[in-house]
């Protein structure tokens, strides 16, 4: 896994410095639309329609879906493979239309299940993956699975949008559907990346994150527009009722989000 921050592309930096945003943005959007058409035409497998992609990543571009999904899958597999057997039942909590699950299904023997609040995304994924292992869940627990159904669960970019009350509720629910000593892989935005969100960088927010270990920014536009930041201590506190901390990889998900493994007691 790549645990280091991504390097800045020098050519891209120069382009951004000298080309005005008013010119840069329309040109970039037109270029991405053209690339998107070619990607869809040349891809041998089904790809989600733009409206589903907007729900997952707040952009309609399929190249982003493929690129981020492949990198996320590699990170999750590298973290879980040493401790999760090949025949394991693994849940993608917040699977959307399979951005991480689909590439992961090509490289592991795990029996992958998925759940999400987006019924259209789950329906598309069920058709594409030709299976009955995908379920729609509500915005509050419980999940539509029996207790102790899974050996492992991963949640990519899900706890990054939960309020504190939701963090407690969903961590308890994930523990319910995990077997004893099952593993939960949670990705979060650490205190080292808050500078990437200028609107959230205030002295008050920095102090709250430092002192409480958790900062939540509400946004009523969409679930993905909400932002939650964790220190390792804050994340451990939120999950401590059901889980023990096992491994923590700072920026372990593609050099940006932290990746933390917990074990159910």
PLY file of the C-alpha trace (Angstrom):
ply
format ascii 1.0
element vertex 265
property float x
property float y
property float z
element edge 264
property int vertex1
property int vertex2
end_header
0.00 0.00 0.00
1.04 3.56 -0.58
1.11 5.25 2.82
2.64 8.50 1.57
0.89 11.61 0.30
0.59 11.91 -3.45
3.25 13.97 -5.19
2.31 17.17 -6.93
2.55 16.98 -10.72
4.92 19.86 -11.74
3.32 20.34 -15.16
-0.14 20.50 -13.61
1.07 22.99 -11.00
2.45 25.29 -13.72
-0.77 24.98 -15.72
-2.83 25.99 -12.67
-0.50 28.89 -11.93
-0.58 30.55 -15.33
-3.99 29.61 -16.80
-6.94 31.47 -15.22
-9.61 29.37 -13.57
-12.25 30.92 -15.82
-10.47 29.35 -18.81
-9.17 26.25 -17.06
-12.49 24.90 -15.80
-14.52 24.87 -19.08
-11.56 23.40 -20.98
-11.02 20.76 -18.33
-14.71 19.80 -18.24
-14.89 19.47 -22.02
-11.76 17.32 -22.03
-13.11 15.08 -19.27
-16.42 14.58 -21.10
-14.55 13.45 -24.23
-12.34 11.09 -22.23
-15.44 9.78 -20.45
-17.13 8.87 -23.74
-14.06 6.99 -24.98
-13.68 5.18 -21.67
-17.27 3.97 -21.75
-17.00 2.87 -25.39
-13.74 1.00 -24.87
-14.53 -0.62 -21.53
-15.51 -4.27 -21.80
-17.64 -4.31 -18.64
-20.76 -2.46 -17.59
-20.19 0.94 -15.99
-22.62 2.92 -13.83
-24.62 5.72 -15.44
-23.59 9.30 -14.61
-26.48 9.88 -12.19
-25.32 7.00 -9.99
-21.75 8.24 -10.09
-22.90 11.64 -8.85
-24.31 9.97 -5.73
-21.05 8.12 -5.09
-18.40 10.72 -5.87
-20.24 13.99 -6.65
-18.89 13.92 -10.23
-20.30 12.04 -13.27
-16.96 10.84 -14.66
-16.39 7.14 -15.03
-12.59 7.37 -15.24
-12.61 8.67 -11.66
-14.86 5.78 -10.62
-12.46 3.24 -12.14
-9.25 4.87 -10.92
-10.33 5.45 -7.33
-12.04 2.08 -7.11
-8.96 0.16 -8.20
-6.72 2.02 -5.77
-9.17 1.60 -2.90
-9.49 -2.12 -3.65
-5.71 -2.57 -3.56
-5.51 -0.78 -0.21
-8.33 -2.81 1.35
-6.97 -6.09 0.03
-3.44 -5.36 1.27
-4.75 -4.52 4.74
-7.20 -7.40 5.14
-5.57 -10.26 3.24
-3.05 -11.19 5.98
-5.84 -11.64 8.54
-8.91 -12.69 6.53
-9.10 -16.22 5.06
-9.76 -16.80 1.39
-13.23 -18.27 2.02
-14.32 -15.34 4.21
-17.64 -13.55 3.95
-16.80 -9.85 3.63
-19.23 -6.91 3.69
-18.76 -3.64 1.82
-20.66 -1.25 4.08
-21.74 1.67 1.90
-20.98 -0.15 -1.34
-22.77 2.30 -3.65
-22.58 0.93 -7.18
-19.49 -1.14 -6.41
-16.61 1.29 -6.86
-14.40 -0.73 -4.49
-16.28 -4.02 -4.54
-16.13 -4.68 -8.29
-12.33 -4.44 -8.68
-11.87 -6.28 -5.38
-14.00 -9.17 -6.66
-11.47 -9.74 -9.46
-8.47 -10.19 -7.18
-9.75 -12.09 -4.12
-11.65 -15.28 -3.39
-13.74 -13.63 -0.67
-17.51 -13.89 -0.89
-18.30 -10.20 -1.15
-21.58 -8.71 0.03
-22.67 -5.10 -0.14
-25.23 -2.75 1.35
-26.10 0.91 0.84
-28.92 3.41 1.35
-28.99 4.12 -2.40
-31.54 1.63 -3.73
-30.83 2.46 -7.39
-27.10 1.91 -6.94
-27.69 -1.40 -5.18
-30.10 -2.52 -7.93
-27.53 -1.66 -10.62
-24.80 -3.51 -8.73
-27.00 -6.59 -8.26
-27.67 -6.71 -12.00
-24.04 -6.16 -12.91
-22.54 -8.60 -10.43
-25.27 -11.17 -11.10
-25.77 -12.02 -7.47
-28.20 -11.78 -4.59
-25.59 -10.60 -2.08
-26.56 -6.93 -2.15
-29.06 -5.24 0.12
-30.55 -1.80 0.71
-30.25 -0.54 4.27
-31.87 2.38 6.06
-30.22 5.56 7.28
-30.30 4.07 10.78
-29.51 0.54 12.02
-30.23 -2.32 11.77
-28.59 -3.76 8.69
-30.55 -6.44 6.77
-28.19 -9.22 7.90
-28.24 -11.72 10.72
-25.88 -11.46 13.66
-22.34 -12.73 13.07
-22.77 -12.96 9.29
-19.33 -11.68 8.28
-15.67 -12.37 8.94
-14.72 -8.85 7.92
-16.30 -5.52 7.00
-14.78 -2.56 5.21
-16.23 0.95 5.04
-14.57 3.25 2.50
-15.49 6.94 2.75
-18.51 6.27 4.97
-17.42 7.24 8.48
-16.02 10.37 6.81
-19.64 11.62 6.61
-21.25 10.41 9.86
-22.16 12.62 12.80
-20.91 11.56 16.23
-24.24 9.89 17.10
-24.16 8.02 13.78
-20.57 6.90 14.43
-21.63 5.26 17.70
-24.78 3.71 16.25
-23.17 2.24 13.16
-20.05 0.95 14.89
-22.34 -1.00 17.25
-24.28 -2.36 14.28
-21.14 -3.42 12.43
-20.06 -5.26 15.57
-23.41 -7.07 15.64
-23.02 -8.55 12.16
-19.33 -9.45 12.63
-18.19 -12.77 14.05
-16.21 -12.62 17.31
-12.67 -11.42 16.52
-13.94 -10.26 13.12
-12.14 -7.34 11.52
-13.51 -3.91 10.59
-11.48 -1.75 8.19
-12.55 1.89 8.50
-11.27 4.77 6.38
-11.30 8.28 7.83
-9.94 11.75 7.18
-7.19 12.45 9.69
-6.11 15.73 11.18
-3.34 15.93 8.58
-5.74 16.45 5.66
-8.08 19.10 7.00
-5.93 21.74 5.25
-7.30 20.33 1.98
-10.70 21.77 2.91
-10.19 25.56 3.19
-13.80 26.22 4.17
-13.37 24.06 7.27
-9.97 25.34 8.41
-10.74 27.70 11.26
-9.06 28.05 14.67
-12.24 26.74 16.31
-12.38 23.65 14.12
-8.68 22.92 14.57
-9.07 23.23 18.35
-12.12 20.95 18.43
-10.40 18.29 16.37
-7.29 18.49 18.51
-9.15 18.44 21.84
-12.02 16.06 21.06
-10.40 13.93 18.38
-13.48 14.39 16.17
-14.89 17.17 14.03
-18.15 16.99 12.11
-19.27 19.55 9.51
-22.96 19.33 8.67
-24.13 20.02 5.11
-27.75 19.56 4.08
-27.04 19.38 0.33
-26.07 15.71 0.31
-24.67 12.97 2.51
-21.32 13.14 0.71
-21.15 16.90 1.31
-20.94 16.34 5.07
-17.42 15.99 6.45
-16.08 14.15 9.49
-12.45 14.29 10.60
-10.82 12.01 13.18
-7.59 11.76 15.07
-6.61 8.20 15.84
-7.53 8.76 19.48
-10.93 10.14 18.52
-11.71 7.26 16.20
-10.64 4.71 18.81
-12.87 6.40 21.38
-15.89 6.26 19.08
-15.45 2.53 18.43
-14.14 1.48 21.84
-17.40 -0.02 23.16
-17.22 -2.94 20.70
-13.76 -2.91 19.12
-10.07 -2.98 19.95
-7.60 -1.06 17.82
-5.36 -3.38 15.83
-3.54 -1.56 13.01
-3.48 2.06 11.88
-2.08 3.23 8.56
-1.88 7.00 8.28
-3.04 7.97 4.78
-3.19 4.25 4.05
-5.99 4.60 1.51
-4.33 5.99 -1.62
-2.17 8.41 0.33
-5.12 10.49 1.57
-7.59 8.87 3.94
-6.35 6.98 6.98
-7.04 3.25 7.07
-7.58 1.66 10.50
-8.24 -1.97 11.41
-10.30 -2.86 14.46
-11.04 -6.28 15.97
-14.40 -7.11 17.51
-14.14 -8.17 21.09
0 1
1 2
2 3
3 4
4 5
5 6
6 7
7 8
8 9
9 10
10 11
11 12
12 13
13 14
14 15
15 16
16 17
17 18
18 19
19 20
20 21
21 22
22 23
23 24
24 25
25 26
26 27
27 28
28 29
29 30
30 31
31 32
32 33
33 34
34 35
35 36
36 37
37 38
38 39
39 40
40 41
41 42
42 43
43 44
44 45
45 46
46 47
47 48
48 49
49 50
50 51
51 52
52 53
53 54
54 55
55 56
56 57
57 58
58 59
59 60
60 61
61 62
62 63
63 64
64 65
65 66
66 67
67 68
68 69
69 70
70 71
71 72
72 73
73 74
74 75
75 76
76 77
77 78
78 79
79 80
80 81
81 82
82 83
83 84
84 85
85 86
86 87
87 88
88 89
89 90
90 91
91 92
92 93
93 94
94 95
95 96
96 97
97 98
98 99
99 100
100 101
101 102
102 103
103 104
104 105
105 106
106 107
107 108
108 109
109 110
110 111
111 112
112 113
113 114
114 115
115 116
116 117
117 118
118 119
119 120
120 121
121 122
122 123
123 124
124 125
125 126
126 127
127 128
128 129
129 130
130 131
131 132
132 133
133 134
134 135
135 136
136 137
137 138
138 139
139 140
140 141
141 142
142 143
143 144
144 145
145 146
146 147
147 148
148 149
149 150
150 151
151 152
152 153
153 154
154 155
155 156
156 157
157 158
158 159
159 160
160 161
161 162
162 163
163 164
164 165
165 166
166 167
167 168
168 169
169 170
170 171
171 172
172 173
173 174
174 175
175 176
176 177
177 178
178 179
179 180
180 181
181 182
182 183
183 184
184 185
185 186
186 187
187 188
188 189
189 190
190 191
191 192
192 193
193 194
194 195
195 196
196 197
197 198
198 199
199 200
200 201
201 202
202 203
203 204
204 205
205 206
206 207
207 208
208 209
209 210
210 211
211 212
212 213
213 214
214 215
215 216
216 217
217 218
218 219
219 220
220 221
221 222
222 223
223 224
224 225
225 226
226 227
227 228
228 229
229 230
230 231
231 232
232 233
233 234
234 235
235 236
236 237
237 238
238 239
239 240
240 241
241 242
242 243
243 244
244 245
245 246
246 247
247 248
248 249
249 250
250 251
251 252
252 253
253 254
254 255
255 256
256 257
257 258
258 259
259 260
260 261
261 262
262 263
263 264
